[in-house]
């Protein structure tokens, strides 16, 4: 699956601009603040239905009232319209094969892997980054995970609202939300554990290839709940912590609080790994994203590399290019030589 062209109307910094793409490597070159990342964002919105960094209203060019994306792929034109909705809101719609949808169902999305500078903090940043890495990937791998994730968030929001309101019968009301939250939480945790098992099967091999020597890499799921009996364990903890949750006004246990720890040769990478070793593992995780999506969706994912070549040393740049040759790839950079140096095959240069 590949985009052959993209037209942006009143999207972000663009008034009306069109771009033609190669089905191989596309290098988008321009100075800072020239709109390079906006092109990647438009590709992502057309493929997945939403931005990774902004609300829908922020996608509309300043001073205008609507935005439109036309993305042509191998089989169809995908049109995204963002325009005024009811009561000052913004409405988004998608047109595929002359059909209009208000939401892009997972079955109609195109698999995409994004690698941007903030992802280099994946292993050292907040637990939210690691949870999002797993859950965002699961949404693309398993079509029912997105609705399950949103449902969990709604139930969590309702339970937290009840904790803040503190009605007289709060414990009786919490009983229902505890049951529902533990049921959904158990399903989410199980999916995460299954994905981690798939990653662990391949991570050591890829890491050893990039690092130039054998290492045992493992990602461990960190939770206060039992991995084997997560649902029942979470229910017990929710019931036991009701008074504490009421005092602090939020739910302190569940998948929304869990974390992932990376180990190298049995030792925590956050404590013993060098910056280069951490970046190597992040690179491995992105490579595995590509491979897992290709296997699960039976189509080639698109790869978006937002200014990461400047963040990687020459060895890791070369390693990355060795893995991406079979995918349509979009690279943003301020220096085309940095990117083109690593591609023996022709690359399409898009100057801004």
PyMOL commands that set and color helices and strands:
alter all, ss='L'
color gray80, all
select helices_A, chain A and resi 36-48+56-59+86-88+106-108+117-121+127-141+145-165+170-211+230-240+242-248+255-257+269-272+275-297+309-311+314-324+336-340
alter helices_A, ss='H'
color red, helices_A
select strands_A, chain A and resi 3-11+14-20+25-29+67-73+77-84+90-96+99-101+112-116+217-222+259-264+267-268+302-306+329-333+348-351
alter strands_A, ss='S'
color yellow, strands_A
deselect
rebuild
show_as cartoon
